[in-house]
Amino acid sequence: VVLVQIYLPIAELPVNVLLLLGMGIAVGFVSGMFGIGGGFLMTPLLIFIGIPPAVAVASVTTHIAASSFSGAINYWRRGALDPALATMLLAGGVLGTGAGVWLFSLLRSLGQLDITIGLSYVTLLGAVGVLMIGEGIRAMLRHRQGKTLAVRRGGSHTWVHGLPFKIRFKQSRIYVSAIPVWAIGFVIGFVGAVMGIGGGFLLVPMLIYVLRVPTNVVIGTSMVLTLVTMALATVMHATTNHLVDAVLALILMVGGVVGAQFGTRAAQRIRSEQLRLLLGLLVLAVGLRFAFELVVMPDELFSIRLLGGA
Amino acid sequence: MAAARTVLFGVLAVLAAAPAAKAERLVTSLSNYRVLITSNFTGADLVLFGSVERDAATVARRGGYDVVVTVSGPSQGVVIRRKERVFGIWVNTESRIFIDAPSYLVMGSNRPLAEIADTAVRRQFATGLDQLVVSQLAGGSVSPVAQNDFFRGGLIRLKTREGLYSQDENAITFLTPNLFRAEIPIPANAPIGTYEIDAKLFADGVVIARDRSAFEIVKVGFEQFVAVVAHDHGALYGLATAGMALLIGFFASVVFRRD
């Protein structure tokens, strides 16, 4: 039993390899099932088992880069991604990641990183979770009543479609301004770097509801953005904060890619609106867990951090 | 056990060769002067053997001897923060900077410190976690922190919870009236660096002899390689890690390819 303990060189503590592998497989299963990176589950789990939050956030970016790359390759083979749209999203995503890593370093030196991560999780996960659950329930009711709903509402234009610099994305069959595309990319890159999440669970609904991207190319395209922003975040976190634990990331990745295969298979047996409802419940649960921690009086009010980095 | 026996013989050999002296002298030897952190490091237990050296001219001590061993790790600058409730949520508000907090502080003795010496003596020799002396940086000037300071109490509590500070009043066993062994626990999260050992010999409530030595904790092999590269060549390390992620992702997509 002692043999499975491994000392993490950057986190500077020993952890159980089997526990990490198990977490990788579990989160990988979820990520394969829903076509997301799973960072919003992995980061809190790592913090829960005692990995310093800053190391957890920085190392999870590496883990997500691996799982989104293997996912992106699969979607690429099936032609289920839009390279042009992904490139435009990336233009904003790269800037957003840079800004996010900068804010991460600043908050860390001010001692407000943990609270920011906590508040962001509560707000984002709470809102997205509730929206997804609502949408999932409505879709299931429609299904029960035998009605079908076209996900692509062709004629329904919003103010987003009135913006200038319009570009035609052939694969996605949309004609839309570059401004919201860049903005979405920026937001995802930014949020991802600060919170240690890929942002897939945010990006997918944004692409569907704001840009009206057809569902068949959404996940593949979102994975390309996630892949590049997370790989970039890894390099930036490693350069500025020296917090990426390669050993930790490696164990998580190995578990993650295995789990993802089972997740993908499981997803094929569940209807898509049920999947969305399940994901919504999961997202909301994680958000509530963070809310609980912020509101309930902690058993220790003091915290300690080394001056001048880890 | 074999190592401990060797150390014991070593101490006895030193004893035999020691020159004549009137007051007691304290001689110690540690089981291991270099603790190596490898990938399976889960902490270590060091053993310090010590001998009270006396000769025919030394006065008899009716109360017997007491020993207190203090081991302190590299001192660090730390920020201690206190959470307060703001608009219903717990947020870090006040903070203090302590410039010289020991990263590790373990005190071992053969009986309760209060029975060994009175408060004045313990304060003079900083004996006991409650006598920890730290300095704070405030407004550009350095001043000692008061003993009843809440932030100092927070530091001691947090470090104790992490296993890095401890006070064990049974850590030292006298094997004979003049020969003792002290156990020094090194937790897995102990930082690397030089650790100082300060062994004090007490008789009738006063310090009569002292012996200082040091050992070091170092990362070796793969652990050291990763830590050094991550710190000194951050960009390269980041690129290599990201490259590893892509490689694993690629292999996964090939291995699990379904068509």
Interface residues (C-beta under 8 A of the other chain):
Chain A: V2 L3 Q5 I6 Y7 P9 I10 E12 L13 P14 T62 H63 A65 A66 S67 S68 F69 S70 G71 I73 N74 R77 G111 Q112 D114 I115 L119 L227 A231 L232 T234 V235 M236 H237 A238 T239 T240 H242 V244 A246 V247 A249 L250 M253 V254 V257 V258 A260 Q261 L294 V295 M297 P298 E300 L301 F302 S303 I304 R305 L306 L307 G308
Chain B: I37 T38 S39 N40 F41 T42 G43 Q76 G77 V78 V79 I80 R81 R82 K83 E84 R85 G88 I89 W90 V91 N92 S95 I97 I99 F150 F151 G154 L155 R157 L158 K159 R161 A188 N189 P191 K219 F222 E223 Q224 V226 A227 A230 H231 G234 A235 Y237 G238 L239 A240 T241 A242 M244 A245 L246 I248 G249 F250 F251 A252 S253 F256 D259
